[in-house]
Amino acid sequence: MAMSKTKRPEASGTVMLRCAHHALMLPPPEEALAESPTWLRGRGPVYFADGPVTLVMALEEEASTSHPSMIEAHAEVLLIWAKLANDLLGTTPLEAPERKRMGFNVLVFCTELASALHSERFGPKISFDRRNRALEVVAQATLQIGACLVATVRDYQASLS
């Protein structure tokens, strides 16, 4: 289970994008397999300090001129996390707990992008090319999510019998 982002105020992350009221933050490298990238309200440099919000929540509070760059940055980071998940799959056994953590982290971050793209408020405002690229990233991430969570799904299915 991933730690709450409010329990580690000393850990710094990497800012991928700063907007007027939000920053897209990557977790510190030592936390990359256990924590997900996130949007934070505020612009502080500390990853765990400010309250996390979803991409849609951040879009609602930012100027519409920021929306394309926010969605593009989210897709770029999702692609990075999907590649991290793919690397993890090649170096860990099926039952490795890191796979479950990574799978759920990528799942949550992926659904934020899918939700924004599906939203009638934000999705149609994104250019055709950017929207298609983001949808391709969602599809690619979904493959990694499935591979990371295959043991979890198997265990769940076994619990139903």
N, C-alpha and C positions, 0 to 999 in steps of 0.2 A: 504494500500500500504506500502510495506517495505521501510525503510529508505535507502538512499544511504550509502554505506559503507565508503565513504569519509567524512561524516559529523560528525563522532563521534571518533576523534583520541584518546580520553582518555579511551575508553573502551578496556579492555583486554580480550582476548579469551584464550582458552585452545589449546595447540598444541597437535594434535593427532599423527602426523608424521612429522619429519623433513628430508628433502632430501638435496642434495647439493645446489639447487637453489630455492626450494619451501617448504612451510609448509602447511599442512592441518590443518586448524584452526576451532574450534568450537566457536560460538558466546558466549559472557558472559551469564551466567545462566538467568539473567534478560531479555535477548534479545532472548532466545531460541525459543519462539513462534512467533517472528516477523522476525528473521533473519535466514539465511541458513548457514550451514557450507560452507567453501570455501577454495580453494587452493589460496595461496598468493605467489607472486613472492617475493623472499627474505626470510629471516629467522627471522624477527623481532617478538617480543612478543605482538605487538599491533594488534588486530584483524582488525581494520578499516584503518590502516595506509598505508599498501602496496597495490598495485594494484591487484585485484582479477583476477584469470585466471581460465579457465575450466580445468577439469582433463586432457583432450586430449592436451591442450596447455602445461600443466605441464609435461606430459609424453614426449612430443616432445623435451623439453629442458633438461630432465634428462637422465642420463645413463640408458641403457636398463636393467642393473642389478637392478635398483630401481623399474622398472615397476610392477613386481608382488606384492611387498609390498605396492606400491601406490594404486593399484587396490583393494587389500585386505583391506587396511585401509579405502578407500572410501566406499566399501561395508559394512564394520563394522559400520561406521558412518551413512550410509543410513539406516541400520537396527535400529539403535538407534533412528533416526528421525522418522522412520515408527512407532516405539513403542510410541514415544511421540505423534504422530498424533492419534494413536489408543486410548491413554489415553484421549486426548482432545475430541475425539468423544464421549467418555463415560461421559463427564462432561459438555458438552455445547449443546445448542439447535441447530437445523439444520441451522438456519440463523446466527449463531454467526460469527462475522467478523474474529475471530481467526482461524476458520476452513478454510476460504478462504486463509488467509496468510500462514497458515501451509501447506495447500494443494499445493499452488504454490511453496513454498520453497522446499518441498519434491519432487515435479514434476521436478523442475530445477536440483536439485542435482541427482535425479534418471536418468534423461536423459543424464547427463554427464557420468555416469557409463555405461549406455546402449550404448552410442556413442563409448566409448573406447572399449567395448567388441565387438561391431560390426565392428570396424575399422580393415581393413586387415593389417594395420601396427602394431597394438598392440594386438588385440584379439587372434590371433593364437599363440602368444608367451606365453600366460598364460596357465598354466597346466590345464588339463581336470577337475580335482577336484576343483581348485580355480575358474575356469570359470563357472562351474555348480553352485557352491555356490553363486557366484556373480549374476548369472541369477536368482536363487531362491530369492535372496534379492530384485532384480528388480521387480519380480512378486509380492512379498509380499508388497513392497512399493506401487506398482500400485493399489492394493486393497485399501490401506489407502488414496491414492491420490483421487481415485474415490469417496470414502465416504466423504472426506473433501470437495470436490468440487461439490457434488450433487446439492446443492442449486444454485450454480453459473451456472451449466449446465442447470438446470430447468429454470432459469431466461433468459439465452441465447435462449433456445428453445422457450420460450414465446415471446421473442422479434422478432422472425421470423414469428410469426403468425399475 
